[in-house]
C-alpha cells in the first residue's frame, strides 16, 4: 500500500510529494523512474502502491496525503478501474482546498479522456455502477476537477527521460514556495529572512561557476542556524549535497582523514568512499557533479585545505559554504565573506519569549524581567535560547534571583561556547583580549588602545581579535560584545580567589581592598579604579605597589574629592583619557 523514499525515515514525517498511481499500469516503468528522479533531488516522496494495500493502513495513507506539500496523480489508461485510486483523488482534492498543491500527469492518455470519463474510464464507471458503488458521482466530479488543473502530458514531451526532468523541475519550483517566513517562524528561526536573502545573492545559484561563501561571526551568533536554513532552501538544486556539522570537534575526536571520507561518502552514498585507494576516483566524480557542501565551524585554514584541497574541483554550479569564527582563514579561499551579526532588539525579545514562554508575549508580571534577560543576552541567539529555556516555568522570584546571579556568575553553557575562540588565541592575543575586556568599556579609538597597551604586537593582536569576532571594529572604533566582556572578566576572576593575585583589577572594591592592605602581587599587570564608585577615601601606602613588578598600566578616574597624587606615567605608561583628570596612588 505504501513505501517511503529513502530520504525519509518514517511514515509520520512531513512529505514533499505524495505519488498516486495505478500500480499495474506504471509501477515498473514510468512511475518507478519518476520516483527515483525525485529521490535523487532529495525530494521526500511517499509512493502509494496498490499492492501494499491493507485495511489497517488505509488511514495512514490518507494521513500521508494530508501531510504532503504536493500530490502527484499519474493518470493512466486503467486508472479509473481502481476504486482505491479514485478514493485517493477525492482525498487529495480535500487537501487541495486546505493549501496542498496538485500536479496531474497524463501518461499515455489525453486530459479530456479523464475529464469526460471517456474510453476506458467510461467502461470502468459502468462496472462501478453495476457493483453498486455509492461514490461513483463523487469520483466523477473529482476526476473532472483534477483533469482541469494544468499538468503534464507525456504525449507532448519525448523522450520519456526529458518528460520526467520537466516534472521534477516543476516540483522543485513549487516546493520553493513552501520555504517561507512562516516556516522559519514555526521553527523559531527569528530574524533569518534578511540574512538569508543577502546570502542568496552571494550564492548566485543560477551561475555555472563554482563559489565558496564564508559565514563568520562570534560564538552563538547563529552561523550554523543560518547555514542550515540556506542548505534546506537550496539543496534540491544540486545533484549531491552534504552538511558536515561541528567540523572542529569532529577533527579533534576522529581526525581529518575520517572526516574527508565522510564527506565523500555523504556526497556519493557508496562504501568505496571509505577506501583510501578510491579517493582519486571520488575526486574525479566530484569534478562531474554539481554539489552543495556546508563545512560548519572550522577554526584553521589547514582544515579547509585538507577537506577541500586547492586542486580539488567540483562540477559547474557547485557551492561550498563555510562557517567559522575566524574571518582570516577564509580570505584566501572564499569568493565572498558574510558577517553574521546579532539580532535586532525586537527579534531578540521575540526569540527569548518563545523559549521562555512558548509564545511571542510575556506572562503578566514578567514584562520588565523579560526585557532585562534579553538585555543581558545582548541580542546573541544562543544566549537568548539558553536563558529562555532555563527560566521557563519559573516564578517571578526565581527569575529575579537568576538574573541577579548572572551579573556575577555567567551562565556556564553560554561561556563554554564563547570561550572556544579565546582558547584558540596565542598568549599575547589573550592578554590583549583581557586588557580590552577589563579596562575599555563602550567604544574607544583603536589608535588610542594600541598606544596605551604598550605591546609591540598590539596592532597585529587587535586585528587577530577582530578576525576571530572577539572584538568589533567600526570606523576605527573598537567595542566588545557584552557577553564576551563578561567572559573575559570571568577568566580573570577565576585566576585566583585572592584579587591581589589576579592579573587585572577593575572592580573598585577589589582595587581598594588590595591597595589599602598592600596585598598586591607580581601577578598584577593592570589596575583600573573609578574613585566615584567608592563611598569612602582610599588610604594607600607607597608599599602597596612594591610587589607589583609586572604592572604595565594604572588608570584612575578621579572625582571632586581627589585632586592630588603621585603620577606614575613613566613607570606604567598611562596617560589622560577622555579629558578626565588622571591622578596617582597616594589618595585621601
KENUTI-76482 format. One record per residue (C-alpha): residue number from 1; residue in three letters; x, y, z. Coordinates in steps of 0.2 Angstrom, whole numbers. Layout:
  pos  code     px     py     pz
  NUM   Ala      X      Y      Z
...
//
This chain:
  pos  code     px     py     pz
    1   Unk      0      0      0
    2   Unk     14     12      4
    3   Unk     33     13      3
    4   Unk     43     29      9
    5   Unk     58     36     -1
    6   Unk     75     33      7
    7   Unk     76     51     11
    8   Unk     63     49     25
    9   Unk     64     38     40
   10   Unk     46     36     45
   11   Unk     28     37     38
   12   Unk     24     51     51
   13   Unk     36     63     43
   14   Unk     31     78     33
   15   Unk     32     73     14
   16   Unk     37     84      0
   17   Unk     27     74    -13
   18   Unk     13     61    -12
   19   Unk     14     50    -28
   20   Unk     -3     42    -33
   21   Unk     -3     30    -47
   22   Unk    -11     13    -54
   23   Unk      2      0    -49
   24   Unk     -2    -12    -63
   25   Unk      0      2    -76
   26   Unk     16     11    -72
   27   Unk     24      4    -56
   28   Unk     38     -5    -65
   29   Unk     41      9    -78
   30   Unk     37     27    -78
   31   Unk     32     29    -60
   32   Unk     47     20    -54
   33   Unk     58     31    -64
   34   Unk     49     47    -58
   35   Unk     51     41    -40
   36   Unk     69     38    -42
   37   Unk     72     55    -51
   38   Unk     63     64    -36
   39   Unk     73     54    -24
   40   Unk     90     59    -32
   41   Unk     84     78    -30
   42   Unk     82     74    -11
   43   Unk     63     76    -13
   44   Unk     55     67      1
   45   Unk     42     56     -8
   46   Unk     28     45     -2
   47   Unk     24     32    -15
   48   Unk      7     25    -14
   49   Unk      7      7    -21
   50   Unk     -9     -3    -23
   51   Unk      0    -19    -20
   52   Unk      4    -14     -2
   53   Unk    -14    -11      2
   54   Unk    -21    -17     19
   55   Unk    -36    -11     29
   56   Unk    -27     -6     44
   57   Unk    -15      6     35
   58   Unk    -28     15     24
   59   Unk    -29     29     37
   60   Unk    -10     30     37
   61   Unk    -10     33     18
   62   Unk    -24     46     20
   63   Unk    -14     55     33
   64   Unk      1     55     22
   65   Unk     -9     64      8
   66   Unk    -13     77     21
   67   Unk      5     79     27
   68   Unk     12     81      9
   69   Unk     15     98      1
   70   Unk     12     92    -17
   71   Unk      1     77    -23
   72   Unk      6     70    -40
   73   Unk     -8     59    -48
   74   Unk     -2     49    -63
   75   Unk    -17     46    -74
   76   Unk    -15     30    -85
   77   Unk    -27     21    -96
   78   Unk    -34      9    -82
   79   Unk    -33     22    -68
   80   Unk    -51     23    -66
   81   Unk    -54      4    -63
   82   Unk    -46      6    -46
   83   Unk    -58     11    -33
   84   Unk    -43     14    -22
   85   Unk    -35     26    -34
   86   Unk    -52     35    -35
   87   Unk    -54     37    -16
   88   Unk    -36     45    -16
   89   Unk    -41     58    -29
   90   Unk    -56     63    -18
   91   Unk    -45     64     -3
   92   Unk    -31     74    -12
   93   Unk    -44     87    -18
   94   Unk    -50     89      0
   95   Unk    -32     93      5
   96   Unk    -30    105    -10
   97   Unk    -44    115     -3
   98   Unk    -33    117     13
   99   Unk    -17    123      3
  100   Unk     -9    107     -4
  101   Unk     -4    108    -22
  102   Unk    -10     95    -35
  103   Unk      0     90    -51
  104   Unk     -9     79    -63
  105   Unk      1     69    -75
  106   Unk     -7     61    -90
  107   Unk      3     46    -95
  108   Unk     -2     39   -112
  109   Unk    -19     47   -111
  110   Unk    -27     64   -115
  111   Unk    -33     75   -101
  112   Unk    -50     76   -110
  113   Unk    -52     57   -108
  114   Unk    -50     59    -89
  115   Unk    -61     75    -88
  116   Unk    -76     67    -98
  117   Unk    -73     49    -92
  118   Unk    -72     43   -110
  119   Unk    -64     26   -117
  120   Unk    -58     15   -103
  121   Unk    -63     27    -90
  122   Unk    -81     26    -96
  123   Unk    -80      7    -95
  124   Unk    -73      7    -78
  125   Unk    -88     18    -71
  126   Unk   -101      7    -79
  127   Unk    -93     -8    -69
  128   Unk    -93      3    -53
  129   Unk   -111      7    -56
  130   Unk   -116    -11    -58
  131   Unk   -106    -15    -42
  132   Unk   -117     -3    -33
  133   Unk   -103      9    -28
  134   Unk   -110     24    -18
  135   Unk    -95     35    -23
  136   Unk    -97     35    -42
  137   Unk   -104     53    -44
  138   Unk    -91     59    -31
  139   Unk    -77     50    -41
  140   Unk    -83     58    -57
  141   Unk    -83     75    -50
  142   Unk    -66     73    -43
  143   Unk    -59     67    -60
  144   Unk    -67     81    -69
  145   Unk    -60     94    -57
  146   Unk    -42     87    -57
  147   Unk    -41     85    -75
  148   Unk    -45    103    -77
  149   Unk    -29    108    -67
  150   Unk    -14    112    -78
  151   Unk     -2     97    -78
  152   Unk     10     87    -89
  153   Unk      6     76   -104
  154   Unk     18     63   -109
  155   Unk     12     64   -127
  156   Unk     19     81   -129
  157   Unk     37     78   -122
  158   Unk     48     65   -129
  159   Unk     59     55   -125
  160   Unk     52     50   -108
  161   Unk     68     55    -98
  162   Unk     65     73   -103
  163   Unk     47     72    -98
  164   Unk     52     66    -81
  165   Unk     65     80    -80
  166   Unk     52     93    -84
  167   Unk     41     86    -70
  168   Unk     55     86    -57
  169   Unk     59    104    -62
  170   Unk     41    109    -59
  171   Unk     40    101    -42
  172   Unk     56    110    -37
  173   Unk     49    126    -42
  174   Unk     33    123    -32
  175   Unk     42    117    -17
  176   Unk     52    133    -16
  177   Unk     36    142    -12
  178   Unk     34    132      4
  179   Unk     50    139     11
  180   Unk     43    155     18
  181   Unk     45    166     33
  182   Unk     31    157     41
  183   Unk     41    141     41
  184   Unk     56    149     48
  185   Unk     45    157     62
  186   Unk     37    140     66
  187   Unk     55    133     68
  188   Unk     60    148     79
  189   Unk     71    155     66
  190   Unk     68    173     71
  191   Unk     77    186     61
  192   Unk     83    175     47
  193   Unk     74    182     32
  194   Unk     85    196     29
  195   Unk    102    187     30
  196   Unk     95    173     20
  197   Unk     91    184      6
  198   Unk    108    193      7
  199   Unk    117    176      6
  200   Unk    106    170     -8
  201   Unk    113    185    -18
  202   Unk    131    180    -14
  203   Unk    127    162    -19
  204   Unk    122    166    -37
  205   Unk    113    150    -38
  206   Unk    110    152    -57
  207   Unk    128    154    -61
  208   Unk    138    140    -68
  209   Unk    155    144    -59
  210   Unk    160    136    -43
  211   Unk    158    148    -27
  212   Unk    164    147     -9
  213   Unk    155    158      3
  214   Unk    161    161     20
  215   Unk    150    165     35
  216   Unk    159    172     51
  217   Unk    154    179     67
  218   Unk    156    177     86
  219   Unk    151    161     95
  220   Unk    132    158     97
  221   Unk    128    172     84
  222   Unk    118    160     73
  223   Unk    131    155     59
  224   Unk    126    136     60
  225   Unk    107    140     60
  226   Unk    109    152     45
  227   Unk    119    139     35
  228   Unk    107    126     39
  229   Unk     92    137     33
  230   Unk    102    140     17
  231   Unk    106    122     15
  232   Unk     87    117     17
  233   Unk     82    130      5
  234   Unk     93    126     -9
  235   Unk     99    108     -8
  236   Unk     87    101    -20
  237   Unk     95    112    -34
  238   Unk    111    101    -33
  239   Unk    115     83    -38
  240   Unk    123     79    -22
  241   Unk    124     88     -5
  242   Unk    132     86     12
  243   Unk    131     96     28
  244   Unk    146     92     39
  245   Unk    142     99     57
  246   Unk    155    103     70
  247   Unk    170    100     59
  248   Unk    182    107     73
  249   Unk    175     94     86
  250   Unk    174     80     73
  251   Unk    193     83     68
  252   Unk    198     83     87
  253   Unk    188     67     90
  254   Unk    191     56     74
  255   Unk    204     65     63
  256   Unk    204     75     47
  257   Unk    205     59     36
  258   Unk    190     51     43
  259   Unk    180     67     40
  260   Unk    186     68     22
  261   Unk    180     51     19
  262   Unk    163     55     27
  263   Unk    162     70     16
  264   Unk    164     59      0
  265   Unk    153     46      7
  266   Unk    139     58     10
  267   Unk    140     65     -7
  268   Unk    140     49    -17
  269   Unk    132     36     -4
  270   Unk    143     21     -8
  271   Unk    156     12      3
  272   Unk    170     14     -9
  273   Unk    171     32     -2
  274   Unk    178     24     14
  275   Unk    193     16      5
  276   Unk    209     27      3
  277   Unk    213     19    -13
  278   Unk    197     26    -21
  279   Unk    200     44    -16
  280   Unk    206     48    -34
  281   Unk    190     40    -41
  282   Unk    179     50    -30
  283   Unk    188     66    -34
  284   Unk    185     63    -52
  285   Unk    167     61    -48
  286   Unk    167     77    -39
  287   Unk    173     86    -55
  288   Unk    157     80    -64
  289   Unk    145     83    -50
  290   Unk    135     99    -45
  291   Unk    137     98    -26
  292   Unk    132    109    -11
  293   Unk    143    107      4
  294   Unk    142    115     21
  295   Unk    158    114     32
  296   Unk    152    120     49
  297   Unk    163    128     62
  298   Unk    181    127     55
  299   Unk    195    136     65
  300   Unk    210    133     54
  301   Unk    215    135     36
  302   Unk    223    118     36
  303   Unk    206    110     40
  304   Unk    199    118     24
  305   Unk    214    114     13
  306   Unk    213     96     19
  307   Unk    194     94     16
  308   Unk    194    104      0
  309   Unk    212    103     -7
  310   Unk    215    118    -19
  311   Unk    217    105    -34
  312   Unk    200     98    -30
  313   Unk    186    104    -41
  314   Unk    168    102    -42
  315   Unk    155    102    -56
  316   Unk    148    118    -64
  317   Unk    137    127    -52
  318   Unk    143    119    -36
  319   Unk    143    129    -20
  320   Unk    153    127     -4
  321   Unk    148    136     12
  322   Unk    160    138     27
  323   Unk    156    144     44
  324   Unk    169    150     56
  325   Unk    173    162     70
  326   Unk    189    167     61
  327   Unk    187    178     45
  328   Unk    206    177     41
  329   Unk    206    158     37
  330   Unk    193    162     23
  331   Unk    201    176     14
  332   Unk    212    165      4
  333   Unk    199    153     -2
  334   Unk    182    161     -1
  335   Unk    174    171    -16
  336   Unk    163    180     -4
  337   Unk    163    184     15
  338   Unk    147    187     25
  339   Unk    147    193     43
  340   Unk    133    186     54
  341   Unk    128    200     65
  342   Unk    117    200     81
  343   Unk     98    201     81
  344   Unk     90    217     82
  345   Unk     81    221     99
  346   Unk     64    217     93
  347   Unk     69    200     86
  348   Unk     80    196    101
  349   Unk     65    199    113
  350   Unk     54    188    102
  351   Unk     66    174    102
  352   Unk     68    175    121
  353   Unk     49    175    124
  354   Unk     47    160    113
  355   Unk     59    150    123
  356   Unk     54    157    140
  357   Unk     35    157    137
  358   Unk     32    147    122
  359   Unk     24    162    114
  360   Unk     28    179    107
  361   Unk     21    188    123
  362   Unk     26    190    141
  363   Unk     16    182    155
  364   Unk      8    195    167
  365   Unk     21    202    178
  366   Unk     36    196    168
  367   Unk     37    211    156
  368   Unk     52    220    165
  369   Unk     61    204    169
  370   Unk     59    198    151
  371   Unk     67    214    145
  372   Unk     81    213    157
  373   Unk     85    195    152
  374   Unk     85    199    134
  375   Unk     96    214    138
  376   Unk    109    203    147
  377   Unk    110    191    131
  378   Unk    114    207    121
  379   Unk    105    200    106
  380   Unk    115    184    105
  381   Unk    103    170     99
  382   Unk    112    156    109
  383   Unk    112    166    125
  384   Unk     93    171    122
  385   Unk     89    152    119
  386   Unk     99    146    134
  387   Unk     92    159    146
  388   Unk     74    157    140
  389   Unk     74    138    142
  390   Unk     82    140    159
  391   Unk     69    152    165
  392   Unk     54    143    158
  393   Unk     40    139    171
  394   Unk     50    148    185
  395   Unk     42    160    197
  396   Unk     45    179    197
  397   Unk     55    177    212
  398   Unk     66    164    204
  399   Unk     68    175    189
  400   Unk     74    189    199
  401   Unk     86    178    208
  402   Unk     93    170    192
  403   Unk     95    187    184
  404   Unk    104    194    199
  405   Unk    116    179    199
  406   Unk    120    182    181
  407   Unk    129    198    185
  408   Unk    142    190    194
  409   Unk    141    171    189
  410   Unk    139    170    170
  411   Unk    129    155    163
  412   Unk    142    141    160
  413   Unk    134    134    144
  414   Unk    135    151    136
  415   Unk    153    154    142
  416   Unk    158    137    136
  417   Unk    153    141    118
  418   Unk    161    159    119
  419   Unk    177    153    126
  420   Unk    181    142    111
  421   Unk    188    157    101
  422   Unk    198    163    116
  423   Unk    206    146    119
  424   Unk    212    146    101
  425   Unk    222    163    104
  426   Unk    241    164    107
  427   Unk    246    170    124
  428   Unk    249    188    118
  429   Unk    232    189    109
  430   Unk    224    183    125
  431   Unk    232    196    135
  432   Unk    226    210    123
  433   Unk    208    202    124
  434   Unk    208    203    143
  435   Unk    215    221    143
  436   Unk    201    227    132
  437   Unk    188    217    141
  438   Unk    193    223    158
  439   Unk    199    241    155
  440   Unk    189    248    140
  441   Unk    171    250    141
  442   Unk    160    256    126
  443   Unk    168    262    110
  444   Unk    186    268    110
  445   Unk    198    274     97
  446   Unk    208    260     90
  447   Unk    224    270     89
  448   Unk    222    275    107
  449   Unk    220    257    113
  450   Unk    236    252    103
  451   Unk    246    266    111
  452   Unk    240    263    129
  453   Unk    243    244    128
  454   Unk    262    246    125
  455   Unk    264    230    117
  456   Unk    274    228    101
  457   Unk    261    217     93
  458   Unk    246    227     99
  459   Unk    241    231     81
  460   Unk    243    213     74
  461   Unk    234    206     90
  462   Unk    219    218     89
  463   Unk    217    213     70
  464   Unk    218    195     75
  465   Unk    204    198     88
  466   Unk    194    207     75
  467   Unk    196    192     63
  468   Unk    190    180     76
  469   Unk    175    190     80
  470   Unk    181    193     98
  471   Unk    180    212     96
  472   Unk    171    223     84
  473   Unk    179    237     73
  474   Unk    168    250     65
  475   Unk    176    267     58
  476   Unk    192    265     68
  477   Unk    182    262     84
  478   Unk    183    246     95
  479   Unk    170    238    105
  480   Unk    166    221    113
  481   Unk    150    211    114
  482   Unk    144    212    132
  483   Unk    144    193    134
  484   Unk    162    192    128
  485   Unk    167    206    140
  486   Unk    159    197    154
  487   Unk    168    181    149
  488   Unk    185    190    149
  489   Unk    182    196    167
  490   Unk    176    179    172
  491   Unk    193    172    166
  492   Unk    202    184    176
  493   Unk    192    181    192
  494   Unk    195    163    190
  495   Unk    214    165    191
  496   Unk    213    166    210
  497   Unk    201    169    224
  498   Unk    213    182    231
  499   Unk    211    198    220
  500   Unk    229    203    224
  501   Unk    235    188    214
  502   Unk    225    191    198
  503   Unk    232    199    183
  504   Unk    220    213    181
  505   Unk    209    223    194
  506   Unk    194    234    189
  507   Unk    181    232    202
  508   Unk    183    247    214
  509   Unk    180    236    229
  510   Unk    194    224    224
  511   Unk    206    238    220
  512   Unk    203    247    236
  513   Unk    205    231    246
  514   Unk    221    227    238
  515   Unk    229    244    239
  516   Unk    224    248    257
  517   Unk    230    231    263
  518   Unk    245    231    251
  519   Unk    241    213    246
  520   Unk    246    216    228
  521   Unk    257    203    220
  522   Unk    269    202    204
  523   Unk    254    194    195
  524   Unk    245    211    193
  525   Unk    248    219    176
  526   Unk    235    232    176
  527   Unk    223    242    188
  528   Unk    208    252    184
  529   Unk    200    262    198
  530   Unk    185    273    196
  531   Unk    185    283    213
  532   Unk    167    289    211
  533   Unk    162    271    214
  534   Unk    169    271    231
  535   Unk    159    278    247
  536   Unk    175    282    257
  537   Unk    193    288    254
  538   Unk    206    276    249
  539   Unk    221    275    261
  540   Unk    236    269    251
  541   Unk    254    267    256
  542   Unk    268    268    244
  543   Unk    272    250    248
  544   Unk    255    245    241
  545   Unk    264    244    224
  546   Unk    281    237    229
  547   Unk    277    219    224
  548   Unk    268    224    208
  549   Unk    284    220    197
  550   Unk    274    217    181
  551   Unk    262    232    182
  552   Unk    260    239    165
  553   Unk    247    252    167
  554   Unk    237    261    180
  555   Unk    221    271    176
  556   Unk    212    281    189
  557   Unk    196    291    186
  558   Unk    195    305    199
  559   Unk    181    314    206
  560   Unk    180    331    215
  561   Unk    186    323    232
  562   Unk    203    319    224
  563   Unk    215    332    216
  564   Unk    232    327    221
  565   Unk    243    311    219
  566   Unk    259    305    213
  567   Unk    258    302    194
  568   Unk    265    285    188
  569   Unk    266    290    169
  570   Unk    284    284    166
  571   Unk    283    268    176
  572   Unk    266    262    169
  573   Unk    265    271    153
  574   Unk    247    278    157
  575   Unk    240    295    152
  576   Unk    225    305    152
  577   Unk    209    298    144
  578   Unk    193    306    138
  579   Unk    198    323    146
  580   Unk    196    315    163
  581   Unk    208    320    177
  582   Unk    221    307    180
  583   Unk    229    305    197
  584   Unk    241    293    205
  585   Unk    242    282    220
  586   Unk    243    292    237
  587   Unk    224    296    239
  588   Unk    214    303    254
//
